[in-house]
Amino acid sequence: MPFATLMDCLGENTNYDTGEPFVFTEGHIKQLRDMFQEIYLEGNHALLHVFVCEDDERLDHTQTRKMLKGCGTFVSFPNGGHRFAELERIQDTMSHIYAALIK
């Protein structure tokens, strides 16, 4: 539930990749809450494809697994952190998912 877990990030922040400053606002929290409702409460979980890292320093992968039970794909990696290092390891799986959606 990013709208809850990111409350401590309200205000000025710095982009990790570019170093550019940005402001995270209550409006962003509302957008996340609206997306959560649309996807989690009203959406078709079979269309969700979730990839998590067990060493994520922001998100609890076990809670994510419970919340998204019945999703189309759930893959858990032992490492990669919140930034999901080595994204290329899911490239083939993502290609298969997109190919199936196009059919």
C-alpha positions, 0 to 999 in steps of 0.5 A: 500500500504505497499510499501508506508506506510513502507518507514519510517521503512527503516533502522535498526529495532527491532523485537517486539517479539524477540527483535532481530535487523533487517534491512528493505531495499529498496529491501524489499520495491521493493518486497512489490511493486511487490507483491502489483502489482501481487495481487491488480492489476493483481490478482483475488480479490475473492481469497483474504480474509481480516481481519482487526482491526479498531483500527490498528495504522498503516493501515486505515481499511476504505481505505483497504475496498475501495481498496479490494472491491469485495474480497472473505471475508472482516471482520472488528473487532473493536479492535485488533490493527496492531498485530491483537490480539486474532487471534483465533477469525477468526480460524473457518472462516479461516478453512472454507476458506481453506476447500473450497480451497481444494475442 
